Amino acid sequence: MFETDRLRLRGTTALDGTSILRLYNDPLVTPWITVGFRTARHESEIGELIKQTENALMGCIMEEKETGAFVGLTGFMPLRAGEARNRAVTVYIGLMPEFWGKGYAYEAMAYVVGYAFWDMGMHRVGLSVFEGNERAVALYRKLGFVEEGRDRKAIWMQGGWRDLIRMGIIEDEWREWIKKHPVPQSSPWSSITASS
């Protein structure tokens, strides 16, 4: 289990299935996290949704420390061929709409990306985001990610084609970013900012 200022990041349990199902079925969330056809997820899929989170390289439930409320999911996708050798991971995040605009995504992503570099020894963290998800793109830029390319008109969404934007940050860029941005004092890498 990991903690940020306001969040607890922990592994999944059987009790998390309903919350994960709520996230995947939310009409404001689903369009931005689903590449294939959007379909309503059924209770019979709860086991599979939990398994997907458990099979991630690091899959975390995000919950408020103060209330225990389910905030969303974050972590790293399972490693693909070549990623271990290249020390590269793909990060993901999904939040319930009631927690949008409150800084939770920034807080969680700052911790998870730091964990990838500091604890896992990764060289690169990448992600993909759909064109039109301006809130997410702004968040990733704020965290130091840069656009690395686009799969043009790759996503059919809401009656039109959208690009799939590829973004990434490498370890040296993160080390420079962390010197200029506050991190929780509880973070193991807070010493980087203290020594700079």
PyMOL commands that set and color helices and strands:
alter all, ss='L'
color gray80, all
select helices_A, chain A and resi 14-25+30-33+43-55+83-86+97-99+104-118+134-142+171-180+190-195
alter helices_A, ss='H'
color red, helices_A
select strands_A, chain A and resi 2-3+7-10+58-64+70-76+88-95+124-130+146-157+160-170
alter strands_A, ss='S'
color yellow, strands_A
deselect
rebuild
show_as cartoon
